[in-house]
Amino acid sequence: METNDYQKITKNLAPMLNALSHPARLQILLHLAKYNGCQARSISERLPLAKSTVSEHLSKLKDAGLIACDLDGTCSNYRLNDAGFKLLKDFFAEFLDMVEQQQAEPRKCFPVKQIKSRNHLLIN
């Protein structure tokens, strides 16, 4: 991929990774990984936080593309966003493969002009 491609993926990942940086949001994601279509009230009852705080965390996760919300009458049912988690999974799978490859065959870092163009999500 070209430079613009990996810049795009890192721009998409940054809000997701930021959203993952809070323990309450991680707990919410763990809960949603077990159950599909959870109401905010059900999620809130499982956390030692005010409903308004849980609502803020849900909003941040939704804005980051990690969860989606389906309306069911007056209720909001939250679920994991498959596309968001596919992006995370693909990125980290490639990243971890690169780490393992580097550990098996360490490479030195040279100035950009000495590196041939390669097609990766990440910078060379």
C-alpha positions, 0 to 999 in steps of 0.5 A: 500500500502507498503512504496514504493508505497507512496514514488512513489506517492509523487515522482510523485506529487512533480514536479506537485505541484512545477509546480502548484506554479506559478500564470502564470502556474495556469492561463494556466491550467485554460485556458486549462480547458476551451479549448482543443487543444490550440496553444501556441500563443493563450495561450500567448496572454492571459497572460502579458508575453513574448512568450518565458516566456509562452513557458518556463511555458508550458514546465514546465507544460508538464515536470511535466505531467500536460499538453500534446502537440499534433503536428498539422503541425507546430503548437503545441496544448496544452491540460490537461493531464488526467492521471496527473490530475487523480493522483492529484485528487486521492491523494487530495481526499484521503488526504482530507478524511484523514483530515476530518476523523482526525478532526472528531476523533483526533488521537495522533501520536505515534512512528512507532513501536507502529503503526500497518501496514495500507494500505494508499497512505500516511504515517501513 
